[in-house]
Amino acid sequence: MTERITLTRSNSLKGEVSPPPDKSISHRALIFCSLAKGSSRIKNLLRAADPISTMNAMRALGVEIIDRADEIVIKARGLYELSEPQDIIDCGNSGTTMRLLTGLLSAQPFFSVLTGDSSLRSRPMKRVITPLSEMGASIMARQENSLAPIAIKGGRLRGIHYRCPVASAQVKSAILLAGLYAEGTTTVVEPRKSRDHTERMLPAFGAKISVDDLSVSISSGAELYPVDIVVPGDFSSAAFFMVAALIIKGSEVLIKNVCINPTRTGLINAISSMGGNIQILNEREVSGEPVADILCQYTEGLKGIDLPEELVPSMIDEFPIFTVLATQAEGITTVRGAEELRVKESDRISTMARELSKMGVEVEEFPDGMSIKGPVKLKGAQLNSHHDHRVAMALSVAALVAEGESVIEGTEAVDISFPGFYEVLRRLSV
């Protein structure tokens, strides 16, 4: 059912917030623990729609997963003990679930089928199917092996040396998961560095992984052993409060326990280049990931920038909220080299261009990005999330600096990654 919310200008945001647990790390913790022989525990797992899709998928593959109030306990039988699912596996809206499972299931000695909602069934899957087929997997999908549903007849795989045409942590992780089982060594080389949660986490379980700049290799033959994991706060969810604090007058927000993995934090670099008042405090390490608290304060005189293309992979999920930040910066902010944004939960380039234009923003759209002229006195408008959780939250922040009333349609999408987002916004409003 479509939900909507009506928002008006906020006076200021004050206080502390702990963002939801990291979504990317939650997915990987569930999958890797399900392959380790013995009992693993996950604390602070994100209990949102996408990771729940992964949890249900691993249960469908015969893994015992116990969801307790304070932790998830996974009792697994090892790499080679997954069971053939009795039904089609529904990945919901989760591209991470579908792409990583395609890699894992390619190596299993049974038949499986993956599907998802209408959005996921329109997102490109050839990028994982092509390398996995080169490894020897038998995979069929719609539109010449490019769209889900995906039918997989798993079997023996061989290691490959694969050059990814795009910087994608999901593609890289799918190939590495298949490489756990493949004969020999499997190597993935990326054009630019994507999120590295997989190569950080898997060695803790006993996997044989080596990293050399843009190249990651994995060798088969290692048994995986149980690990207890604490999931830090999600930087992509923290980003909405970072930007809100920077652009709403009088705001000061401390965002606690945030994963600041350098493959995720391009937005911090962008904010610093724009002159934003941002401080990184209390740096530490949690389960192999760098974690810190982030203090953001309202900043007058933000400056527009040409976003360096090398930052794009490390802020791909922050693009919607970055465009909102750009509306309040003096001059022109330009994003190029971001064509990957067209194949996320929505076409985030055209979606943000269309919705911000409704609020009075002067936007020029390019095939691989956009430019935004600021600063803009945003106007309230009838807005639409286009079923994209990050678009919904970005437009909500925009509504808090706009004159008049904004109505945002499709806010149920927020539950994909941040249940309780609007309650946190209300608590911080003063």
TANOR-V404766 format. One record per helix or strand of 3 or more residues. SS is the DSSP state (H for helix, E for strand). FROM is the first residue (numbers start at 0). TO is the last residue. If there is no record, write none. Layout:
BEGIN
ss:SS from:FROM to:TO
ss:SS from:FROM to:TO
END
This chain:
BEGIN
ss:E from:3 to:6
ss:E from:12 to:17
ss:H from:22 to:32
ss:E from:36 to:42
ss:H from:48 to:59
ss:E from:63 to:66
ss:E from:71 to:76
ss:H from:94 to:104
ss:E from:110 to:114
ss:H from:119 to:121
ss:H from:125 to:133
ss:E from:137 to:140
ss:H from:141 to:144
ss:E from:146 to:152
ss:E from:160 to:162
ss:H from:168 to:178
ss:E from:184 to:188
ss:H from:196 to:204
ss:E from:207 to:211
ss:E from:214 to:218
ss:E from:227 to:229
ss:H from:234 to:246
ss:E from:251 to:258
ss:H from:265 to:272
ss:E from:276 to:285
ss:E from:288 to:296
ss:H from:308 to:314
ss:H from:318 to:325
ss:E from:329 to:334
ss:H from:338 to:342
ss:H from:347 to:357
ss:E from:361 to:365
ss:E from:368 to:373
ss:E from:381 to:383
ss:H from:388 to:398
ss:E from:405 to:408
ss:H from:410 to:415
ss:H from:420 to:427
END
